[in-house]
Amino acid sequence: MTETPIEVAEGVHLIRLPVPLHGLTSVNVYAIEGDDGITMIDGG
């Protein structure tokens, strides 16, 4: 499964990261663009 990031706000991208668990197909990870680069956030 390949997911395309979705821009949810300017500079904030939602990535649905696939996981191999029964009943859970993906987790949400966010990529935030900043002056120093990109920061990845896992809300779990």
mmCIF entry with sequence, helices, sheets and N, C-alpha, C, O atoms, coordinates in Angstrom:
data_MODEL
# 
_entry.id   MODEL 
# 
_entity.id                         1 
_entity.type                       polymer 
_entity.pdbx_number_of_molecules   1 
# 
_entity_poly.entity_id                      1 
_entity_poly.type                           'polypeptide(L)' 
_entity_poly.nstd_linkage                   no 
_entity_poly.nstd_monomer                   no 
_entity_poly.pdbx_seq_one_letter_code       MTETPIEVAEGVHLIRLPVPLHGLTSVNVYAIEGDDGITMIDGG 
_entity_poly.pdbx_seq_one_letter_code_can   MTETPIEVAEGVHLIRLPVPLHGLTSVNVYAIEGDDGITMIDGG 
_entity_poly.pdbx_strand_id                 A 
# 
loop_
_entity_poly_seq.entity_id 
_entity_poly_seq.num 
_entity_poly_seq.mon_id 
_entity_poly_seq.hetero 
1 1  MET n 
1 2  THR n 
1 3  GLU n 
1 4  THR n 
1 5  PRO n 
1 6  ILE n 
1 7  GLU n 
1 8  VAL n 
1 9  ALA n 
1 10 GLU n 
1 11 GLY n 
1 12 VAL n 
1 13 HIS n 
1 14 LEU n 
1 15 ILE n 
1 16 ARG n 
1 17 LEU n 
1 18 PRO n 
1 19 VAL n 
1 20 PRO n 
1 21 LEU n 
1 22 HIS n 
1 23 GLY n 
1 24 LEU n 
1 25 THR n 
1 26 SER n 
1 27 VAL n 
1 28 ASN n 
1 29 VAL n 
1 30 TYR n 
1 31 ALA n 
1 32 ILE n 
1 33 GLU n 
1 34 GLY n 
1 35 ASP n 
1 36 ASP n 
1 37 GLY n 
1 38 ILE n 
1 39 THR n 
1 40 MET n 
1 41 ILE n 
1 42 ASP n 
1 43 GLY n 
1 44 GLY n 
# 
_struct_asym.id          A 
_struct_asym.entity_id   1 
# 
_struct_sheet.id               AA1 
_struct_sheet.type             ? 
_struct_sheet.number_strands   4 
_struct_sheet.details          ? 
# 
loop_
_struct_sheet_order.sheet_id 
_struct_sheet_order.range_id_1 
_struct_sheet_order.range_id_2 
_struct_sheet_order.offset 
_struct_sheet_order.sense 
AA1 1 2 ? anti-parallel 
AA1 2 3 ? anti-parallel 
AA1 3 4 ? anti-parallel 
# 
loop_
_struct_sheet_range.sheet_id 
_struct_sheet_range.id 
_struct_sheet_range.beg_label_comp_id 
_struct_sheet_range.beg_label_asym_id 
_struct_sheet_range.beg_label_seq_id 
_struct_sheet_range.pdbx_beg_PDB_ins_code 
_struct_sheet_range.end_label_comp_id 
_struct_sheet_range.end_label_asym_id 
_struct_sheet_range.end_label_seq_id 
_struct_sheet_range.pdbx_end_PDB_ins_code 
_struct_sheet_range.beg_auth_comp_id 
_struct_sheet_range.beg_auth_asym_id 
_struct_sheet_range.beg_auth_seq_id 
_struct_sheet_range.end_auth_comp_id 
_struct_sheet_range.end_auth_asym_id 
_struct_sheet_range.end_auth_seq_id 
AA1 1 ILE A 6  ? ALA A 9  ? ILE A 6  ALA A 9  
AA1 2 VAL A 12 ? LEU A 21 ? VAL A 12 LEU A 21 
AA1 3 LEU A 24 ? GLY A 34 ? LEU A 24 GLY A 34 
AA1 4 GLY A 37 ? ASP A 42 ? GLY A 37 ASP A 42 
# 
loop_
_atom_site.group_PDB 
_atom_site.id 
_atom_site.type_symbol 
_atom_site.label_atom_id 
_atom_site.label_alt_id 
_atom_site.label_comp_id 
_atom_site.label_asym_id 
_atom_site.label_entity_id 
_atom_site.label_seq_id 
_atom_site.pdbx_PDB_ins_code 
_atom_site.Cartn_x 
_atom_site.Cartn_y 
_atom_site.Cartn_z 
_atom_site.occupancy 
_atom_site.B_iso_or_equiv 
_atom_site.pdbx_formal_charge 
_atom_site.auth_seq_id 
_atom_site.auth_comp_id 
_atom_site.auth_asym_id 
_atom_site.auth_atom_id 
_atom_site.pdbx_PDB_model_num 
ATOM 1   N N  . MET A 1 1  ? 0.852  -1.176 0.000  1.00 0.00 ? 1  MET A N  1 
ATOM 2   C CA . MET A 1 1  ? 0.000  0.000  0.000  1.00 0.00 ? 1  MET A CA 1 
ATOM 3   C C  . MET A 1 1  ? 0.894  1.234  0.000  1.00 0.00 ? 1  MET A C  1 
ATOM 4   O O  . MET A 1 1  ? 1.774  1.366  0.851  1.00 0.00 ? 1  MET A O  1 
ATOM 5   N N  . THR A 1 2  ? 0.676  2.118  -0.932 1.00 0.00 ? 2  THR A N  1 
ATOM 6   C CA . THR A 1 2  ? 1.404  3.379  -0.997 1.00 0.00 ? 2  THR A CA 1 
ATOM 7   C C  . THR A 1 2  ? 0.406  4.506  -0.808 1.00 0.00 ? 2  THR A C  1 
ATOM 8   O O  . THR A 1 2  ? -0.595 4.592  -1.518 1.00 0.00 ? 2  THR A O  1 
ATOM 9   N N  . GLU A 1 3  ? 0.686  5.357  0.144  1.00 0.00 ? 3  GLU A N  1 
ATOM 10  C CA . GLU A 1 3  ? -0.197 6.482  0.416  1.00 0.00 ? 3  GLU A CA 1 
ATOM 11  C C  . GLU A 1 3  ? 0.473  7.781  -0.015 1.00 0.00 ? 3  GLU A C  1 
ATOM 12  O O  . GLU A 1 3  ? 1.685  7.944  0.125  1.00 0.00 ? 3  GLU A O  1 
ATOM 13  N N  . THR A 1 4  ? -0.311 8.681  -0.526 1.00 0.00 ? 4  THR A N  1 
ATOM 14  C CA . THR A 1 4  ? 0.156  10.003 -0.883 1.00 0.00 ? 4  THR A CA 1 
ATOM 15  C C  . THR A 1 4  ? -0.137 10.939 0.276  1.00 0.00 ? 4  THR A C  1 
ATOM 16  O O  . THR A 1 4  ? -1.259 10.953 0.781  1.00 0.00 ? 4  THR A O  1 
ATOM 17  N N  . PRO A 1 5  ? 0.853  11.731 0.717  1.00 0.00 ? 5  PRO A N  1 
ATOM 18  C CA . PRO A 1 5  ? 0.589  12.696 1.784  1.00 0.00 ? 5  PRO A CA 1 
ATOM 19  C C  . PRO A 1 5  ? -0.530 13.659 1.388  1.00 0.00 ? 5  PRO A C  1 
ATOM 20  O O  . PRO A 1 5  ? -0.664 14.041 0.225  1.00 0.00 ? 5  PRO A O  1 
ATOM 21  N N  . ILE A 1 6  ? -1.328 14.039 2.384  1.00 0.00 ? 6  ILE A N  1 
ATOM 22  C CA . ILE A 1 6  ? -2.441 14.966 2.179  1.00 0.00 ? 6  ILE A CA 1 
ATOM 23  C C  . ILE A 1 6  ? -2.109 16.246 2.946  1.00 0.00 ? 6  ILE A C  1 
ATOM 24  O O  . ILE A 1 6  ? -1.877 16.202 4.154  1.00 0.00 ? 6  ILE A O  1 
ATOM 25  N N  . GLU A 1 7  ? -2.085 17.377 2.254  1.00 0.00 ? 7  GLU A N  1 
ATOM 26  C CA . GLU A 1 7  ? -1.823 18.644 2.939  1.00 0.00 ? 7  GLU A CA 1 
ATOM 27  C C  . GLU A 1 7  ? -3.098 19.079 3.655  1.00 0.00 ? 7  GLU A C  1 
ATOM 28  O O  . GLU A 1 7  ? -4.092 19.416 3.012  1.00 0.00 ? 7  GLU A O  1 
ATOM 29  N N  . VAL A 1 8  ? -3.066 19.071 4.990  1.00 0.00 ? 8  VAL A N  1 
ATOM 30  C CA . VAL A 1 8  ? -4.246 19.413 5.790  1.00 0.00 ? 8  VAL A CA 1 
ATOM 31  C C  . VAL A 1 8  ? -4.256 20.881 6.213  1.00 0.00 ? 8  VAL A C  1 
ATOM 32  O O  . VAL A 1 8  ? -5.299 21.420 6.583  1.00 0.00 ? 8  VAL A O  1 
ATOM 33  N N  . ALA A 1 9  ? -3.109 21.511 6.157  1.00 0.00 ? 9  ALA A N  1 
ATOM 34  C CA . ALA A 1 9  ? -2.947 22.948 6.402  1.00 0.00 ? 9  ALA A CA 1 
ATOM 35  C C  . ALA A 1 9  ? -1.635 23.335 5.728  1.00 0.00 ? 9  ALA A C  1 
ATOM 36  O O  . ALA A 1 9  ? -0.846 22.467 5.355  1.00 0.00 ? 9  ALA A O  1 
ATOM 37  N N  . GLU A 1 10 ? -1.406 24.601 5.577  1.00 0.00 ? 10 GLU A N  1 
ATOM 38  C CA . GLU A 1 10 ? -0.174 25.031 4.916  1.00 0.00 ? 10 GLU A CA 1 
ATOM 39  C C  . GLU A 1 10 ? 1.045  24.500 5.678  1.00 0.00 ? 10 GLU A C  1 
ATOM 40  O O  . GLU A 1 10 ? 1.254  24.837 6.843  1.00 0.00 ? 10 GLU A O  1 
ATOM 41  N N  . GLY A 1 11 ? 1.841  23.671 5.010  1.00 0.00 ? 11 GLY A N  1 
ATOM 42  C CA . GLY A 1 11 ? 3.052  23.128 5.622  1.00 0.00 ? 11 GLY A CA 1 
ATOM 43  C C  . GLY A 1 11 ? 2.822  21.943 6.538  1.00 0.00 ? 11 GLY A C  1 
ATOM 44  O O  . GLY A 1 11 ? 3.770  21.468 7.162  1.00 0.00 ? 11 GLY A O  1 
ATOM 45  N N  . VAL A 1 12 ? 1.594  21.446 6.642  1.00 0.00 ? 12 VAL A N  1 
ATOM 46  C CA . VAL A 1 12 ? 1.276  20.298 7.496  1.00 0.00 ? 12 VAL A CA 1 
ATOM 47  C C  . VAL A 1 12 ? 0.681  19.198 6.623  1.00 0.00 ? 12 VAL A C  1 
ATOM 48  O O  . VAL A 1 12 ? -0.338 19.403 5.963  1.00 0.00 ? 12 VAL A O  1 
ATOM 49  N N  . HIS A 1 13 ? 1.320  18.036 6.622  1.00 0.00 ? 13 HIS A N  1 
ATOM 50  C CA . HIS A 1 13 ? 0.918  16.940 5.747  1.00 0.00 ? 13 HIS A CA 1 
ATOM 51  C C  . HIS A 1 13 ? 0.573  15.700 6.564  1.00 0.00 ? 13 HIS A C  1 
ATOM 52  O O  . HIS A 1 13 ? 1.322  15.308 7.459  1.00 0.00 ? 13 HIS A O  1 
ATOM 53  N N  . LEU A 1 14 ? -0.546 15.098 6.253  1.00 0.00 ? 14 LEU A N  1 
ATOM 54  C CA . LEU A 1 14 ? -0.983 13.851 6.875  1.00 0.00 ? 14 LEU A CA 1 
ATOM 55  C C  . LEU A 1 14 ? -0.491 12.697 6.020  1.00 0.00 ? 14 LEU A C  1 
ATOM 56  O O  . LEU A 1 14 ? -0.685 12.685 4.805  1.00 0.00 ? 14 LEU A O  1 
ATOM 57  N N  . ILE A 1 15 ? 0.153  11.715 6.669  1.00 0.00 ? 15 ILE A N  1 
ATOM 58  C CA . ILE A 1 15 ? 0.608  10.509 5.991  1.00 0.00 ? 15 ILE A CA 1 
ATOM 59  C C  . ILE A 1 15 ? -0.024 9.324  6.708  1.00 0.00 ? 15 ILE A C  1 
ATOM 60  O O  . ILE A 1 15 ? 0.144  9.169  7.917  1.00 0.00 ? 15 ILE A O  1 
ATOM 61  N N  . ARG A 1 16 ? -0.733 8.506  5.986  1.00 0.00 ? 16 ARG A N  1 
ATOM 62  C CA . ARG A 1 16 ? -1.311 7.290  6.559  1.00 0.00 ? 16 ARG A CA 1 
ATOM 63  C C  . ARG A 1 16 ? -0.297 6.173  6.374  1.00 0.00 ? 16 ARG A C  1 
ATOM 64  O O  . ARG A 1 16 ? -0.114 5.661  5.270  1.00 0.00 ? 16 ARG A O  1 
ATOM 65  N N  . LEU A 1 17 ? 0.361  5.801  7.469  1.00 0.00 ? 17 LEU A N  1 
ATOM 66  C CA . LEU A 1 17 ? 1.433  4.817  7.440  1.00 0.00 ? 17 LEU A CA 1 
ATOM 67  C C  . LEU A 1 17 ? 0.851  3.428  7.657  1.00 0.00 ? 17 LEU A C  1 
ATOM 68  O O  . LEU A 1 17 ? 0.262  3.173  8.708  1.00 0.00 ? 17 LEU A O  1 
ATOM 69  N N  . PRO A 1 18 ? 1.000  2.522  6.693  1.00 0.00 ? 18 PRO A N  1 
ATOM 70  C CA . PRO A 1 18 ? 0.430  1.187  6.840  1.00 0.00 ? 18 PRO A CA 1 
ATOM 71  C C  . PRO A 1 18 ? 1.124  0.396  7.958  1.00 0.00 ? 18 PRO A C  1 
ATOM 72  O O  . PRO A 1 18 ? 2.338  0.499  8.137  1.00 0.00 ? 18 PRO A O  1 
ATOM 73  N N  . VAL A 1 19 ? 0.354  -0.385 8.698  1.00 0.00 ? 19 VAL A N  1 
ATOM 74  C CA . VAL A 1 19 ? 0.888  -1.265 9.741  1.00 0.00 ? 19 VAL A CA 1 
ATOM 75  C C  . VAL A 1 19 ? 0.312  -2.668 9.548  1.00 0.00 ? 19 VAL A C  1 
ATOM 76  O O  . VAL A 1 19 ? -0.829 -2.816 9.108  1.00 0.00 ? 19 VAL A O  1 
ATOM 77  N N  . PRO A 1 20 ? 1.096  -3.694 9.875  1.00 0.00 ? 20 PRO A N  1 
ATOM 78  C CA . PRO A 1 20 ? 0.648  -5.074 9.648  1.00 0.00 ? 20 PRO A CA 1 
ATOM 79  C C  . PRO A 1 20 ? -0.110 -5.659 10.836 1.00 0.00 ? 20 PRO A C  1 
ATOM 80  O O  . PRO A 1 20 ? 0.279  -6.706 11.354 1.00 0.00 ? 20 PRO A O  1 
ATOM 81  N N  . LEU A 1 21 ? -1.168 -5.015 11.271 1.00 0.00 ? 21 LEU A N  1 
ATOM 82  C CA . LEU A 1 21 ? -1.938 -5.505 12.415 1.00 0.00 ? 21 LEU A CA 1 
ATOM 83  C C  . LEU A 1 21 ? -3.353 -5.841 11.980 1.00 0.00 ? 21 LEU A C  1 
ATOM 84  O O  . LEU A 1 21 ? -3.942 -5.135 11.161 1.00 0.00 ? 21 LEU A O  1 
ATOM 85  N N  . HIS A 1 22 ? -3.890 -6.907 12.522 1.00 0.00 ? 22 HIS A N  1 
ATOM 86  C CA . HIS A 1 22 ? -5.263 -7.304 12.220 1.00 0.00 ? 22 HIS A CA 1 
ATOM 87  C C  . HIS A 1 22 ? -6.229 -6.262 12.785 1.00 0.00 ? 22 HIS A C  1 
ATOM 88  O O  . HIS A 1 22 ? -6.192 -5.976 13.982 1.00 0.00 ? 22 HIS A O  1 
ATOM 89  N N  . GLY A 1 23 ? -7.076 -5.701 11.955 1.00 0.00 ? 23 GLY A N  1 
ATOM 90  C CA . GLY A 1 23 ? -8.063 -4.723 12.397 1.00 0.00 ? 23 GLY A CA 1 
ATOM 91  C C  . GLY A 1 23 ? -7.571 -3.287 12.377 1.00 0.00 ? 23 GLY A C  1 
ATOM 92  O O  . GLY A 1 23 ? -8.367 -2.357 12.498 1.00 0.00 ? 23 GLY A O  1 
ATOM 93  N N  . LEU A 1 24 ? -6.270 -3.097 12.226 1.00 0.00 ? 24 LEU A N  1 
ATOM 94  C CA . LEU A 1 24 ? -5.704 -1.748 12.150 1.00 0.00 ? 24 LEU A CA 1 
ATOM 95  C C  . LEU A 1 24 ? -4.855 -1.694 10.889 1.00 0.00 ? 24 LEU A C  1 
ATOM 96  O O  . LEU A 1 24 ? -3.803 -2.328 10.816 1.00 0.00 ? 24 LEU A O  1 
ATOM 97  N N  . THR A 1 25 ? -5.307 -0.944 9.907  1.00 0.00 ? 25 THR A N  1 
ATOM 98  C CA . THR A 1 25 ? -4.614 -0.940 8.621  1.00 0.00 ? 25 THR A CA 1 
ATOM 99  C C  . THR A 1 25 ? -3.556 0.147  8.496  1.00 0.00 ? 25 THR A C  1 
ATOM 100 O O  . THR A 1 25 ? -2.620 0.013  7.708  1.00 0.00 ? 25 THR A O  1 
ATOM 101 N N  . SER A 1 26 ? -3.697 1.233  9.274  1.00 0.00 ? 26 SER A N  1 
ATOM 102 C CA . SER A 1 26 ? -2.719 2.316  9.186  1.00 0.00 ? 26 SER A CA 1 
ATOM 103 C C  . SER A 1 26 ? -2.772 3.197  10.434 1.00 0.00 ? 26 SER A C  1 
ATOM 104 O O  . SER A 1 26 ? -3.733 3.159  11.202 1.00 0.00 ? 26 SER A O  1 
ATOM 105 N N  . VAL A 1 27 ? -1.717 3.987  10.615 1.00 0.00 ? 27 VAL A N  1 
ATOM 106 C CA . VAL A 1 27 ? -1.678 4.993  11.678 1.00 0.00 ? 27 VAL A CA 1 
ATOM 107 C C  . VAL A 1 27 ? -1.401 6.334  11.004 1.00 0.00 ? 27 VAL A C  1 
ATOM 108 O O  . VAL A 1 27 ? -0.793 6.386  9.935  1.00 0.00 ? 27 VAL A O  1 
ATOM 109 N N  . ASN A 1 28 ? -1.846 7.402  11.627 1.00 0.00 ? 28 ASN A N  1 
ATOM 110 C CA . ASN A 1 28 ? -1.637 8.743  11.082 1.00 0.00 ? 28 ASN A CA 1 
ATOM 111 C C  . ASN A 1 28 ? -0.332 9.321  11.602 1.00 0.00 ? 28 ASN A C  1 
ATOM 112 O O  . ASN A 1 28 ? -0.072 9.326  12.805 1.00 0.00 ? 28 ASN A O  1 
ATOM 113 N N  . VAL A 1 29 ? 0.479  9.806  10.681 1.00 0.00 ? 29 VAL A N  1 
ATOM 114 C CA . VAL A 1 29 ? 1.730  10.484 10.994 1.00 0.00 ? 29 VAL A CA 1 
ATOM 115 C C  . VAL A 1 29 ? 1.664  11.832 10.292 1.00 0.00 ? 29 VAL A C  1 
ATOM 116 O O  . VAL A 1 29 ? 1.134  11.936 9.186  1.00 0.00 ? 29 VAL A O  1 
ATOM 117 N N  . TYR A 1 30 ? 2.195  12.850 10.927 1.00 0.00 ? 30 TYR A N  1 
ATOM 118 C CA . TYR A 1 30 ? 2.165  14.187 10.331 1.00 0.00 ? 30 TYR A CA 1 
ATOM 119 C C  . TYR A 1 30 ? 3.583  14.657 10.033 1.00 0.00 ? 30 TYR A C  1 
ATOM 120 O O  . TYR A 1 30 ? 4.497  14.436 10.827 1.00 0.00 ? 30 TYR A O  1 
ATOM 121 N N  . ALA A 1 31 ? 3.758  15.298 8.898  1.00 0.00 ? 31 ALA A N  1 
ATOM 122 C CA . ALA A 1 31 ? 5.020  15.922 8.519  1.00 0.00 ? 31 ALA A CA 1 
ATOM 123 C C  . ALA A 1 31 ? 4.780  17.427 8.499  1.00 0.00 ? 31 ALA A C  1 
ATOM 124 O O  . ALA A 1 31 ? 3.896  17.921 7.798  1.00 0.00 ? 31 ALA A O  1 
ATOM 125 N N  . ILE A 1 32 ? 5.579  18.142 9.276  1.00 0.00 ? 32 ILE A N  1 
ATOM 126 C CA . ILE A 1 32 ? 5.418  19.592 9.381  1.00 0.00 ? 32 ILE A CA 1 
ATOM 127 C C  . ILE A 1 32 ? 6.665  20.258 8.821  1.00 0.00 ? 32 ILE A C  1 
ATOM 128 O O  . ILE A 1 32 ? 7.780  20.005 9.277  1.00 0.00 ? 32 ILE A O  1 
ATOM 129 N N  . GLU A 1 33 ? 6.460  21.111 7.827  1.00 0.00 ? 33 GLU A N  1 
ATOM 130 C CA . GLU A 1 33 ? 7.565  21.837 7.213  1.00 0.00 ? 33 GLU A CA 1 
ATOM 131 C C  . GLU A 1 33 ? 7.928  23.039 8.075  1.00 0.00 ? 33 GLU A C  1 
ATOM 132 O O  . GLU A 1 33 ? 7.059  23.795 8.508  1.00 0.00 ? 33 GLU A O  1 
ATOM 133 N N  . GLY A 1 34 ? 9.215  23.201 8.315  1.00 0.00 ? 34 GLY A N  1 
ATOM 134 C CA . GLY A 1 34 ? 9.677  24.344 9.095  1.00 0.00 ? 34 GLY A CA 1 
ATOM 135 C C  . GLY A 1 34 ? 10.934 24.928 8.478  1.00 0.00 ? 34 GLY A C  1 
ATOM 136 O O  . GLY A 1 34 ? 11.434 24.421 7.474  1.00 0.00 ? 34 GLY A O  1 
ATOM 137 N N  . ASP A 1 35 ? 11.436 25.975 9.068  1.00 0.00 ? 35 ASP A N  1 
ATOM 138 C CA . ASP A 1 35 ? 12.649 26.639 8.556  1.00 0.00 ? 35 ASP A CA 1 
ATOM 139 C C  . ASP A 1 35 ? 13.864 25.727 8.614  1.00 0.00 ? 35 ASP A C  1 
ATOM 140 O O  . ASP A 1 35 ? 14.772 25.860 7.794  1.00 0.00 ? 35 ASP A O  1 
ATOM 141 N N  . ASP A 1 36 ? 13.898 24.799 9.575  1.00 0.00 ? 36 ASP A N  1 
ATOM 142 C CA . ASP A 1 36 ? 15.035 23.894 9.748  1.00 0.00 ? 36 ASP A CA 1 
ATOM 143 C C  . ASP A 1 36 ? 14.845 22.553 9.034  1.00 0.00 ? 36 ASP A C  1 
ATOM 144 O O  . ASP A 1 36 ? 15.703 21.678 9.149  1.00 0.00 ? 36 ASP A O  1 
ATOM 145 N N  . GLY A 1 37 ? 13.754 22.374 8.309  1.00 0.00 ? 37 GLY A N  1 
ATOM 146 C CA . GLY A 1 37 ? 13.509 21.112 7.618  1.00 0.00 ? 37 GLY A CA 1 
ATOM 147 C C  . GLY A 1 37 ? 12.129 20.578 7.932  1.00 0.00 ? 37 GLY A C  1 
ATOM 148 O O  . GLY A 1 37 ? 11.189 21.339 8.159  1.00 0.00 ? 37 GLY A O  1 
ATOM 149 N N  . ILE A 1 38 ? 12.020 19.258 7.942  1.00 0.00 ? 38 ILE A N  1 
ATOM 150 C CA . ILE A 1 38 ? 10.723 18.600 8.169  1.00 0.00 ? 38 ILE A CA 1 
ATOM 151 C C  . ILE A 1 38 ? 10.749 17.871 9.500  1.00 0.00 ? 38 ILE A C  1 
ATOM 152 O O  . ILE A 1 38 ? 11.717 17.181 9.819  1.00 0.00 ? 38 ILE A O  1 
ATOM 153 N N  . THR A 1 39 ? 9.688  18.024 10.276 1.00 0.00 ? 39 THR A N  1 
ATOM 154 C CA . THR A 1 39 ? 9.526  17.318 11.546 1.00 0.00 ? 39 THR A CA 1 
ATOM 155 C C  . THR A 1 39 ? 8.407  16.305 11.382 1.00 0.00 ? 39 THR A C  1 
ATOM 156 O O  . THR A 1 39 ? 7.325  16.638 10.899 1.00 0.00 ? 39 THR A O  1 
ATOM 157 N N  . MET A 1 40 ? 8.668  15.061 11.788 1.00 0.00 ? 40 MET A N  1 
ATOM 158 C CA . MET A 1 40 ? 7.657  14.006 11.732 1.00 0.00 ? 40 MET A CA 1 
ATOM 159 C C  . MET A 1 40 ? 7.048  13.842 13.125 1.00 0.00 ? 40 MET A C  1 
ATOM 160 O O  . MET A 1 40 ? 7.767  13.812 14.124 1.00 0.00 ? 40 MET A O  1 
ATOM 161 N N  . ILE A 1 41 ? 5.707  13.736 13.183 1.00 0.00 ? 41 ILE A N  1 
ATOM 162 C CA . ILE A 1 41 ? 5.004  13.583 14.456 1.00 0.00 ? 41 ILE A CA 1 
ATOM 163 C C  . ILE A 1 41 ? 4.108  12.365 14.379 1.00 0.00 ? 41 ILE A C  1 
ATOM 164 O O  . ILE A 1 41 ? 3.282  12.235 13.475 1.00 0.00 ? 41 ILE A O  1 
ATOM 165 N N  . ASP A 1 42 ? 4.285  11.466 15.351 1.00 0.00 ? 42 ASP A N  1 
ATOM 166 C CA . ASP A 1 42 ? 3.414  10.291 15.506 1.00 0.00 ? 42 ASP A CA 1 
ATOM 167 C C  . ASP A 1 42 ? 2.531  10.578 16.711 1.00 0.00 ? 42 ASP A C  1 
ATOM 168 O O  . ASP A 1 42 ? 3.010  10.637 17.843 1.00 0.00 ? 42 ASP A O  1 
ATOM 169 N N  . GLY A 1 43 ? 1.242  10.756 16.462 1.00 0.00 ? 43 GLY A N  1 
ATOM 170 C CA . GLY A 1 43 ? 0.306  11.131 17.525 1.00 0.00 ? 43 GLY A CA 1 
ATOM 171 C C  . GLY A 1 43 ? 0.019  10.031 18.534 1.00 0.00 ? 43 GLY A C  1 
ATOM 172 O O  . GLY A 1 43 ? -0.658 10.288 19.530 1.00 0.00 ? 43 GLY A O  1 
ATOM 173 N N  . GLY A 1 44 ? 0.501  8.832  18.318 1.00 0.00 ? 44 GLY A N  1 
ATOM 174 C CA . GLY A 1 44 ? 0.213  7.716  19.225 1.00 0.00 ? 44 GLY A CA 1 
ATOM 175 C C  . GLY A 1 44 ? 1.222  7.625  20.263 1.00 0.00 ? 44 GLY A C  1 
ATOM 176 O O  . GLY A 1 44 ? 1.148  6.745  21.121 1.00 0.00 ? 44 GLY A O  1 
# 
